[in-house]
Amino acid sequence: MAENTFSDELLEFFKALADPNRLKIVGLLAQKSYSVEQLAALLGVGESTVSHHLAKLAEVGLVAARAEGYYSIYSLQADALAAKARRLLSKGDLPRLADTVDLDAFDRKVLANFTDPDGRIRAFPAQEAKYLVLLRYVAKVFEPGVLYSEKQVSEVLARFNEDTARLRRSLVDYSFMAREGGGGAYWRLEKQPA
């Protein structure tokens, strides 16, 4: 299924249910089948309004009609509703809804606000999420699998900000880097925090 088709189908499903009277119809039909006339009387609305709502619910496969004499009797397609909800709201598929979102936009905004044109950190944000963006940015200059002395780490960090002790400590505290005890070697961790 194409990305747009999935999100379009999900939108149609929610639109079909995004009306108080439609939700009441689903609730009534979950108990038993009704005609348009009966539903109109129960809801206190016109038959044309009920027909409109039933058509919207039928478009997404939630209700079906069967002929009974001169009337169409509507019933909830409970199995279809459950299957559709399970399929459309599956934990594995929901992340696809954000496929077109630029996940780096927040990081770029933070870097633009807290670094100068040369890439130096002008100020440290108080908000932890923004501070983590700066730490991710700094950690990228260290090669995974390479051991660095404290002096080497400080020299690299000095290119970003004069408070190298704060940066060094934060890189370790937030698990971007690790170090041997007693001021030994530092190294960048393979798995970086999100």
Biotite code that builds the C-alpha atoms (Angstrom):
import biotite.structure as struc

atoms = struc.array([
    struc.Atom([0.000, 0.000, 0.000], chain_id="A", res_id=1, res_name="MET", atom_name="CA", element="C"),
    struc.Atom([1.401, 3.417, -0.960], chain_id="A", res_id=2, res_name="ALA", atom_name="CA", element="C"),
    struc.Atom([2.235, 5.884, 1.797], chain_id="A", res_id=3, res_name="GLU", atom_name="CA", element="C"),
    struc.Atom([-0.465, 8.376, 0.780], chain_id="A", res_id=4, res_name="ASN", atom_name="CA", element="C"),
    struc.Atom([-3.044, 5.622, 0.458], chain_id="A", res_id=5, res_name="THR", atom_name="CA", element="C"),
    struc.Atom([-2.387, 4.478, 4.023], chain_id="A", res_id=6, res_name="PHE", atom_name="CA", element="C"),
    struc.Atom([-2.691, 7.979, 5.495], chain_id="A", res_id=7, res_name="SER", atom_name="CA", element="C"),
    struc.Atom([-5.674, 8.773, 3.245], chain_id="A", res_id=8, res_name="ASP", atom_name="CA", element="C"),
    struc.Atom([-7.434, 5.611, 4.384], chain_id="A", res_id=9, res_name="GLU", atom_name="CA", element="C"),
    struc.Atom([-6.719, 6.420, 8.017], chain_id="A", res_id=10, res_name="LEU", atom_name="CA", element="C"),
    struc.Atom([-8.062, 9.960, 7.550], chain_id="A", res_id=11, res_name="LEU", atom_name="CA", element="C"),
    struc.Atom([-11.242, 8.649, 5.899], chain_id="A", res_id=12, res_name="GLU", atom_name="CA", element="C"),
    struc.Atom([-11.732, 6.177, 8.756], chain_id="A", res_id=13, res_name="PHE", atom_name="CA", element="C"),
    struc.Atom([-11.420, 8.924, 11.372], chain_id="A", res_id=14, res_name="PHE", atom_name="CA", element="C"),
    struc.Atom([-13.553, 11.365, 9.368], chain_id="A", res_id=15, res_name="LYS", atom_name="CA", element="C"),
    struc.Atom([-16.301, 8.760, 9.182], chain_id="A", res_id=16, res_name="ALA", atom_name="CA", element="C"),
    struc.Atom([-16.280, 8.523, 12.966], chain_id="A", res_id=17, res_name="LEU", atom_name="CA", element="C"),
    struc.Atom([-15.693, 12.231, 13.612], chain_id="A", res_id=18, res_name="ALA", atom_name="CA", element="C"),
    struc.Atom([-19.304, 13.183, 14.098], chain_id="A", res_id=19, res_name="ASP", atom_name="CA", element="C"),
    struc.Atom([-21.368, 12.781, 17.286], chain_id="A", res_id=20, res_name="PRO", atom_name="CA", element="C"),
    struc.Atom([-24.399, 11.434, 15.431], chain_id="A", res_id=21, res_name="ASN", atom_name="CA", element="C"),
    struc.Atom([-22.290, 8.924, 13.507], chain_id="A", res_id=22, res_name="ARG", atom_name="CA", element="C"),
    struc.Atom([-20.801, 7.695, 16.763], chain_id="A", res_id=23, res_name="LEU", atom_name="CA", element="C"),
    struc.Atom([-24.330, 7.341, 18.174], chain_id="A", res_id=24, res_name="LYS", atom_name="CA", element="C"),
    struc.Atom([-25.355, 5.395, 15.071], chain_id="A", res_id=25, res_name="ILE", atom_name="CA", element="C"),
    struc.Atom([-22.363, 3.078, 15.524], chain_id="A", res_id=26, res_name="VAL", atom_name="CA", element="C"),
    struc.Atom([-23.370, 2.643, 19.175], chain_id="A", res_id=27, res_name="GLY", atom_name="CA", element="C"),
    struc.Atom([-26.981, 1.881, 18.292], chain_id="A", res_id=28, res_name="LEU", atom_name="CA", element="C"),
    struc.Atom([-26.043, -0.506, 15.480], chain_id="A", res_id=29, res_name="LEU", atom_name="CA", element="C"),
    struc.Atom([-23.628, -2.269, 17.810], chain_id="A", res_id=30, res_name="ALA", atom_name="CA", element="C"),
    struc.Atom([-26.707, -3.327, 19.791], chain_id="A", res_id=31, res_name="GLN", atom_name="CA", element="C"),
    struc.Atom([-29.043, -4.258, 16.908], chain_id="A", res_id=32, res_name="LYS", atom_name="CA", element="C"),
    struc.Atom([-29.999, -3.445, 13.329], chain_id="A", res_id=33, res_name="SER", atom_name="CA", element="C"),
    struc.Atom([-32.221, -0.455, 12.524], chain_id="A", res_id=34, res_name="TYR", atom_name="CA", element="C"),
    struc.Atom([-33.919, 1.214, 9.573], chain_id="A", res_id=35, res_name="SER", atom_name="CA", element="C"),
    struc.Atom([-33.252, 4.828, 8.623], chain_id="A", res_id=36, res_name="VAL", atom_name="CA", element="C"),
    struc.Atom([-36.650, 5.810, 9.999], chain_id="A", res_id=37, res_name="GLU", atom_name="CA", element="C"),
    struc.Atom([-35.952, 4.160, 13.359], chain_id="A", res_id=38, res_name="GLN", atom_name="CA", element="C"),
    struc.Atom([-32.498, 5.749, 13.639], chain_id="A", res_id=39, res_name="LEU", atom_name="CA", element="C"),
    struc.Atom([-33.922, 9.174, 12.759], chain_id="A", res_id=40, res_name="ALA", atom_name="CA", element="C"),
    struc.Atom([-36.534, 8.860, 15.506], chain_id="A", res_id=41, res_name="ALA", atom_name="CA", element="C"),
    struc.Atom([-33.982, 7.667, 18.066], chain_id="A", res_id=42, res_name="LEU", atom_name="CA", element="C"),
    struc.Atom([-31.544, 10.484, 17.260], chain_id="A", res_id=43, res_name="LEU", atom_name="CA", element="C"),
    struc.Atom([-34.158, 13.186, 16.763], chain_id="A", res_id=44, res_name="GLY", atom_name="CA", element="C"),
    struc.Atom([-32.837, 14.165, 13.334], chain_id="A", res_id=45, res_name="VAL", atom_name="CA", element="C"),
    struc.Atom([-34.219, 13.937, 9.820], chain_id="A", res_id=46, res_name="GLY", atom_name="CA", element="C"),
    struc.Atom([-34.112, 10.771, 7.749], chain_id="A", res_id=47, res_name="GLU", atom_name="CA", element="C"),
    struc.Atom([-31.973, 12.474, 5.091], chain_id="A", res_id=48, res_name="SER", atom_name="CA", element="C"),
    struc.Atom([-29.409, 13.329, 7.783], chain_id="A", res_id=49, res_name="THR", atom_name="CA", element="C"),
    struc.Atom([-29.332, 9.717, 8.953], chain_id="A", res_id=50, res_name="VAL", atom_name="CA", element="C"),
    struc.Atom([-29.004, 8.521, 5.339], chain_id="A", res_id=51, res_name="SER", atom_name="CA", element="C"),
    struc.Atom([-26.067, 10.882, 4.857], chain_id="A", res_id=52, res_name="HIS", atom_name="CA", element="C"),
    struc.Atom([-24.344, 9.570, 8.005], chain_id="A", res_id=53, res_name="HIS", atom_name="CA", element="C"),
    struc.Atom([-24.990, 5.951, 7.044], chain_id="A", res_id=54, res_name="LEU", atom_name="CA", element="C"),
    struc.Atom([-23.506, 6.598, 3.590], chain_id="A", res_id=55, res_name="ALA", atom_name="CA", element="C"),
    struc.Atom([-20.331, 7.980, 5.192], chain_id="A", res_id=56, res_name="LYS", atom_name="CA", element="C"),
    struc.Atom([-20.079, 4.956, 7.484], chain_id="A", res_id=57, res_name="LEU", atom_name="CA", element="C"),
    struc.Atom([-20.758, 2.587, 4.577], chain_id="A", res_id=58, res_name="ALA", atom_name="CA", element="C"),
    struc.Atom([-17.993, 4.224, 2.483], chain_id="A", res_id=59, res_name="GLU", atom_name="CA", element="C"),
    struc.Atom([-15.413, 2.978, 4.954], chain_id="A", res_id=60, res_name="VAL", atom_name="CA", element="C"),
    struc.Atom([-17.081, -0.409, 5.380], chain_id="A", res_id=61, res_name="GLY", atom_name="CA", element="C"),
    struc.Atom([-18.467, 0.108, 8.885], chain_id="A", res_id=62, res_name="LEU", atom_name="CA", element="C"),
    struc.Atom([-22.165, -0.435, 8.088], chain_id="A", res_id=63, res_name="VAL", atom_name="CA", element="C"),
    struc.Atom([-24.074, -2.517, 5.565], chain_id="A", res_id=64, res_name="ALA", atom_name="CA", element="C"),
    struc.Atom([-27.718, -2.590, 4.504], chain_id="A", res_id=65, res_name="ALA", atom_name="CA", element="C"),
    struc.Atom([-30.041, -5.462, 3.687], chain_id="A", res_id=66, res_name="ARG", atom_name="CA", element="C"),
    struc.Atom([-33.471, -5.152, 2.116], chain_id="A", res_id=67, res_name="ALA", atom_name="CA", element="C"),
    struc.Atom([-36.386, -6.079, 4.318], chain_id="A", res_id=68, res_name="GLU", atom_name="CA", element="C"),
    struc.Atom([-39.700, -5.378, 2.607], chain_id="A", res_id=69, res_name="GLY", atom_name="CA", element="C"),
    struc.Atom([-39.825, -1.694, 1.709], chain_id="A", res_id=70, res_name="TYR", atom_name="CA", element="C"),
    struc.Atom([-37.044, -0.789, 4.118], chain_id="A", res_id=71, res_name="TYR", atom_name="CA", element="C"),
    struc.Atom([-33.276, -1.045, 4.188], chain_id="A", res_id=72, res_name="SER", atom_name="CA", element="C"),
    struc.Atom([-32.091, -2.369, 7.518], chain_id="A", res_id=73, res_name="ILE", atom_name="CA", element="C"),
    struc.Atom([-28.629, -1.261, 8.577], chain_id="A", res_id=74, res_name="TYR", atom_name="CA", element="C"),
    struc.Atom([-26.216, -3.215, 10.697], chain_id="A", res_id=75, res_name="SER", atom_name="CA", element="C"),
    struc.Atom([-22.778, -2.562, 12.061], chain_id="A", res_id=76, res_name="LEU", atom_name="CA", element="C"),
    struc.Atom([-19.985, -4.530, 10.450], chain_id="A", res_id=77, res_name="GLN", atom_name="CA", element="C"),
    struc.Atom([-18.314, -5.168, 13.800], chain_id="A", res_id=78, res_name="ALA", atom_name="CA", element="C"),
    struc.Atom([-15.743, -7.595, 12.405], chain_id="A", res_id=79, res_name="ASP", atom_name="CA", element="C"),
    struc.Atom([-14.833, -5.127, 9.646], chain_id="A", res_id=80, res_name="ALA", atom_name="CA", element="C"),
    struc.Atom([-14.578, -2.327, 12.208], chain_id="A", res_id=81, res_name="LEU", atom_name="CA", element="C"),
    struc.Atom([-12.280, -4.387, 14.429], chain_id="A", res_id=82, res_name="ALA", atom_name="CA", element="C"),
    struc.Atom([-10.147, -5.553, 11.496], chain_id="A", res_id=83, res_name="ALA", atom_name="CA", element="C"),
    struc.Atom([-9.848, -2.039, 10.065], chain_id="A", res_id=84, res_name="LYS", atom_name="CA", element="C"),
    struc.Atom([-8.963, -0.548, 13.436], chain_id="A", res_id=85, res_name="ALA", atom_name="CA", element="C"),
    struc.Atom([-6.377, -3.285, 14.042], chain_id="A", res_id=86, res_name="ARG", atom_name="CA", element="C"),
    struc.Atom([-4.840, -2.783, 10.607], chain_id="A", res_id=87, res_name="ARG", atom_name="CA", element="C"),
    struc.Atom([-4.916, 1.019, 10.504], chain_id="A", res_id=88, res_name="LEU", atom_name="CA", element="C"),
    struc.Atom([-3.871, 1.533, 14.100], chain_id="A", res_id=89, res_name="LEU", atom_name="CA", element="C"),
    struc.Atom([-1.173, -1.110, 14.271], chain_id="A", res_id=90, res_name="SER", atom_name="CA", element="C"),
    struc.Atom([1.866, 0.016, 16.212], chain_id="A", res_id=91, res_name="LYS", atom_name="CA", element="C"),
    struc.Atom([4.116, -0.938, 13.303], chain_id="A", res_id=92, res_name="GLY", atom_name="CA", element="C"),
    struc.Atom([2.273, 1.162, 10.715], chain_id="A", res_id=93, res_name="ASP", atom_name="CA", element="C"),
    struc.Atom([1.598, 4.359, 12.668], chain_id="A", res_id=94, res_name="LEU", atom_name="CA", element="C"),
    struc.Atom([5.193, 5.645, 12.362], chain_id="A", res_id=95, res_name="PRO", atom_name="CA", element="C"),
    struc.Atom([4.684, 5.687, 8.575], chain_id="A", res_id=96, res_name="ARG", atom_name="CA", element="C"),
    struc.Atom([2.357, 8.650, 9.052], chain_id="A", res_id=97, res_name="LEU", atom_name="CA", element="C"),
    struc.Atom([5.429, 10.800, 9.768], chain_id="A", res_id=98, res_name="ALA", atom_name="CA", element="C"),
    struc.Atom([7.512, 9.584, 6.815], chain_id="A", res_id=99, res_name="ASP", atom_name="CA", element="C"),
    struc.Atom([7.444, 12.981, 5.115], chain_id="A", res_id=100, res_name="THR", atom_name="CA", element="C"),
    struc.Atom([8.331, 14.945, 8.258], chain_id="A", res_id=101, res_name="VAL", atom_name="CA", element="C"),
    struc.Atom([11.844, 16.392, 8.391], chain_id="A", res_id=102, res_name="ASP", atom_name="CA", element="C"),
    struc.Atom([13.151, 14.811, 11.591], chain_id="A", res_id=103, res_name="LEU", atom_name="CA", element="C"),
    struc.Atom([16.257, 17.007, 11.615], chain_id="A", res_id=104, res_name="ASP", atom_name="CA", element="C"),
    struc.Atom([14.358, 20.321, 11.566], chain_id="A", res_id=105, res_name="ALA", atom_name="CA", element="C"),
    struc.Atom([14.432, 20.731, 15.365], chain_id="A", res_id=106, res_name="PHE", atom_name="CA", element="C"),
    struc.Atom([18.169, 20.002, 15.497], chain_id="A", res_id=107, res_name="ASP", atom_name="CA", element="C"),
    struc.Atom([18.877, 22.552, 12.756], chain_id="A", res_id=108, res_name="ARG", atom_name="CA", element="C"),
    struc.Atom([16.798, 25.177, 14.566], chain_id="A", res_id=109, res_name="LYS", atom_name="CA", element="C"),
    struc.Atom([18.610, 24.586, 17.869], chain_id="A", res_id=110, res_name="VAL", atom_name="CA", element="C"),
    struc.Atom([22.017, 24.710, 16.191], chain_id="A", res_id=111, res_name="LEU", atom_name="CA", element="C"),
    struc.Atom([21.073, 27.933, 14.402], chain_id="A", res_id=112, res_name="ALA", atom_name="CA", element="C"),
    struc.Atom([20.018, 29.498, 17.706], chain_id="A", res_id=113, res_name="ASN", atom_name="CA", element="C"),
    struc.Atom([22.938, 28.336, 19.854], chain_id="A", res_id=114, res_name="PHE", atom_name="CA", element="C"),
    struc.Atom([25.942, 28.274, 17.516], chain_id="A", res_id=115, res_name="THR", atom_name="CA", element="C"),
    struc.Atom([27.691, 30.990, 15.574], chain_id="A", res_id=116, res_name="ASP", atom_name="CA", element="C"),
    struc.Atom([28.480, 30.803, 11.829], chain_id="A", res_id=117, res_name="PRO", atom_name="CA", element="C"),
    struc.Atom([31.769, 29.046, 12.649], chain_id="A", res_id=118, res_name="ASP", atom_name="CA", element="C"),
    struc.Atom([29.931, 26.287, 14.540], chain_id="A", res_id=119, res_name="GLY", atom_name="CA", element="C"),
    struc.Atom([31.009, 27.423, 18.001], chain_id="A", res_id=120, res_name="ARG", atom_name="CA", element="C"),
    struc.Atom([28.487, 27.137, 20.817], chain_id="A", res_id=121, res_name="ILE", atom_name="CA", element="C"),
    struc.Atom([27.485, 30.642, 21.880], chain_id="A", res_id=122, res_name="ARG", atom_name="CA", element="C"),
    struc.Atom([25.352, 29.599, 24.869], chain_id="A", res_id=123, res_name="ALA", atom_name="CA", element="C"),
    struc.Atom([24.084, 26.452, 26.551], chain_id="A", res_id=124, res_name="PHE", atom_name="CA", element="C"),
    struc.Atom([20.312, 26.054, 26.537], chain_id="A", res_id=125, res_name="PRO", atom_name="CA", element="C"),
    struc.Atom([18.482, 25.359, 29.791], chain_id="A", res_id=126, res_name="ALA", atom_name="CA", element="C"),
    struc.Atom([16.097, 22.915, 28.138], chain_id="A", res_id=127, res_name="GLN", atom_name="CA", element="C"),
    struc.Atom([17.552, 19.396, 28.185], chain_id="A", res_id=128, res_name="GLU", atom_name="CA", element="C"),
    struc.Atom([16.237, 18.444, 24.731], chain_id="A", res_id=129, res_name="ALA", atom_name="CA", element="C"),
    struc.Atom([18.097, 21.383, 23.200], chain_id="A", res_id=130, res_name="LYS", atom_name="CA", element="C"),
    struc.Atom([21.218, 20.664, 25.222], chain_id="A", res_id=131, res_name="TYR", atom_name="CA", element="C"),
    struc.Atom([21.189, 17.087, 23.871], chain_id="A", res_id=132, res_name="LEU", atom_name="CA", element="C"),
    struc.Atom([21.123, 18.469, 20.320], chain_id="A", res_id=133, res_name="VAL", atom_name="CA", element="C"),
    struc.Atom([24.345, 20.362, 21.046], chain_id="A", res_id=134, res_name="LEU", atom_name="CA", element="C"),
    struc.Atom([25.942, 17.274, 22.586], chain_id="A", res_id=135, res_name="LEU", atom_name="CA", element="C"),
    struc.Atom([24.990, 15.153, 19.550], chain_id="A", res_id=136, res_name="ARG", atom_name="CA", element="C"),
    struc.Atom([26.503, 17.828, 17.331], chain_id="A", res_id=137, res_name="TYR", atom_name="CA", element="C"),
    struc.Atom([29.758, 17.847, 19.294], chain_id="A", res_id=138, res_name="VAL", atom_name="CA", element="C"),
    struc.Atom([29.972, 14.054, 19.661], chain_id="A", res_id=139, res_name="ALA", atom_name="CA", element="C"),
    struc.Atom([29.956, 13.582, 15.878], chain_id="A", res_id=140, res_name="LYS", atom_name="CA", element="C"),
    struc.Atom([33.542, 14.851, 15.601], chain_id="A", res_id=141, res_name="VAL", atom_name="CA", element="C"),
    struc.Atom([34.845, 11.903, 17.602], chain_id="A", res_id=142, res_name="PHE", atom_name="CA", element="C"),
    struc.Atom([35.445, 8.704, 15.663], chain_id="A", res_id=143, res_name="GLU", atom_name="CA", element="C"),
    struc.Atom([33.851, 5.557, 17.086], chain_id="A", res_id=144, res_name="PRO", atom_name="CA", element="C"),
    struc.Atom([36.423, 3.006, 18.222], chain_id="A", res_id=145, res_name="GLY", atom_name="CA", element="C"),
    struc.Atom([39.206, 5.570, 18.655], chain_id="A", res_id=146, res_name="VAL", atom_name="CA", element="C"),
    struc.Atom([40.693, 6.191, 22.102], chain_id="A", res_id=147, res_name="LEU", atom_name="CA", element="C"),
    struc.Atom([41.345, 9.821, 22.997], chain_id="A", res_id=148, res_name="TYR", atom_name="CA", element="C"),
    struc.Atom([43.341, 11.219, 25.890], chain_id="A", res_id=149, res_name="SER", atom_name="CA", element="C"),
    struc.Atom([41.678, 13.815, 28.089], chain_id="A", res_id=150, res_name="GLU", atom_name="CA", element="C"),
    struc.Atom([43.987, 16.417, 26.567], chain_id="A", res_id=151, res_name="LYS", atom_name="CA", element="C"),
    struc.Atom([42.921, 15.443, 23.020], chain_id="A", res_id=152, res_name="GLN", atom_name="CA", element="C"),
    struc.Atom([39.252, 15.574, 23.986], chain_id="A", res_id=153, res_name="VAL", atom_name="CA", element="C"),
    struc.Atom([39.710, 19.018, 25.535], chain_id="A", res_id=154, res_name="SER", atom_name="CA", element="C"),
    struc.Atom([41.533, 20.300, 22.429], chain_id="A", res_id=155, res_name="GLU", atom_name="CA", element="C"),
    struc.Atom([38.681, 19.129, 20.197], chain_id="A", res_id=156, res_name="VAL", atom_name="CA", element="C"),
    struc.Atom([36.038, 20.551, 22.523], chain_id="A", res_id=157, res_name="LEU", atom_name="CA", element="C"),
    struc.Atom([37.828, 23.925, 22.676], chain_id="A", res_id=158, res_name="ALA", atom_name="CA", element="C"),
    struc.Atom([36.851, 24.373, 19.013], chain_id="A", res_id=159, res_name="ARG", atom_name="CA", element="C"),
    struc.Atom([33.209, 24.380, 20.161], chain_id="A", res_id=160, res_name="PHE", atom_name="CA", element="C"),
    struc.Atom([33.298, 26.261, 23.480], chain_id="A", res_id=161, res_name="ASN", atom_name="CA", element="C"),
    struc.Atom([35.799, 27.366, 26.101], chain_id="A", res_id=162, res_name="GLU", atom_name="CA", element="C"),
    struc.Atom([33.975, 25.372, 28.814], chain_id="A", res_id=163, res_name="ASP", atom_name="CA", element="C"),
    struc.Atom([35.594, 22.098, 27.787], chain_id="A", res_id=164, res_name="THR", atom_name="CA", element="C"),
    struc.Atom([35.153, 20.536, 31.240], chain_id="A", res_id=165, res_name="ALA", atom_name="CA", element="C"),
    struc.Atom([31.382, 20.989, 31.045], chain_id="A", res_id=166, res_name="ARG", atom_name="CA", element="C"),
    struc.Atom([31.221, 19.525, 27.551], chain_id="A", res_id=167, res_name="LEU", atom_name="CA", element="C"),
    struc.Atom([33.507, 16.619, 28.439], chain_id="A", res_id=168, res_name="ARG", atom_name="CA", element="C"),
    struc.Atom([31.517, 15.797, 31.575], chain_id="A", res_id=169, res_name="ARG", atom_name="CA", element="C"),
    struc.Atom([28.185, 16.096, 29.739], chain_id="A", res_id=170, res_name="SER", atom_name="CA", element="C"),
    struc.Atom([29.301, 13.852, 26.885], chain_id="A", res_id=171, res_name="LEU", atom_name="CA", element="C"),
    struc.Atom([30.056, 11.150, 29.449], chain_id="A", res_id=172, res_name="VAL", atom_name="CA", element="C"),
    struc.Atom([27.035, 11.818, 31.695], chain_id="A", res_id=173, res_name="ASP", atom_name="CA", element="C"),
    struc.Atom([24.624, 11.651, 28.744], chain_id="A", res_id=174, res_name="TYR", atom_name="CA", element="C"),
    struc.Atom([26.319, 8.507, 27.324], chain_id="A", res_id=175, res_name="SER", atom_name="CA", element="C"),
    struc.Atom([27.697, 10.009, 24.124], chain_id="A", res_id=176, res_name="PHE", atom_name="CA", element="C"),
    struc.Atom([31.176, 9.034, 25.287], chain_id="A", res_id=177, res_name="MET", atom_name="CA", element="C"),
    struc.Atom([32.707, 6.800, 27.926], chain_id="A", res_id=178, res_name="ALA", atom_name="CA", element="C"),
    struc.Atom([35.993, 7.021, 29.807], chain_id="A", res_id=179, res_name="ARG", atom_name="CA", element="C"),
    struc.Atom([38.318, 4.950, 31.870], chain_id="A", res_id=180, res_name="GLU", atom_name="CA", element="C"),
    struc.Atom([38.430, 5.844, 35.537], chain_id="A", res_id=181, res_name="GLY", atom_name="CA", element="C"),
    struc.Atom([41.013, 8.302, 36.840], chain_id="A", res_id=182, res_name="GLY", atom_name="CA", element="C"),
    struc.Atom([41.192, 10.520, 33.770], chain_id="A", res_id=183, res_name="GLY", atom_name="CA", element="C"),
    struc.Atom([42.132, 7.709, 31.371], chain_id="A", res_id=184, res_name="GLY", atom_name="CA", element="C"),
    struc.Atom([41.123, 7.308, 27.766], chain_id="A", res_id=185, res_name="ALA", atom_name="CA", element="C"),
    struc.Atom([37.827, 8.557, 26.318], chain_id="A", res_id=186, res_name="TYR", atom_name="CA", element="C"),
    struc.Atom([35.951, 6.993, 23.421], chain_id="A", res_id=187, res_name="TRP", atom_name="CA", element="C"),
    struc.Atom([32.723, 7.687, 21.563], chain_id="A", res_id=188, res_name="ARG", atom_name="CA", element="C"),
    struc.Atom([29.986, 5.164, 22.211], chain_id="A", res_id=189, res_name="LEU", atom_name="CA", element="C"),
    struc.Atom([28.597, 3.366, 19.155], chain_id="A", res_id=190, res_name="GLU", atom_name="CA", element="C"),
    struc.Atom([24.961, 3.753, 20.208], chain_id="A", res_id=191, res_name="LYS", atom_name="CA", element="C"),
    struc.Atom([24.231, 7.440, 20.592], chain_id="A", res_id=192, res_name="GLN", atom_name="CA", element="C"),
    struc.Atom([21.326, 8.710, 22.734], chain_id="A", res_id=193, res_name="PRO", atom_name="CA", element="C"),
    struc.Atom([18.319, 9.978, 20.794], chain_id="A", res_id=194, res_name="ALA", atom_name="CA", element="C"),
])
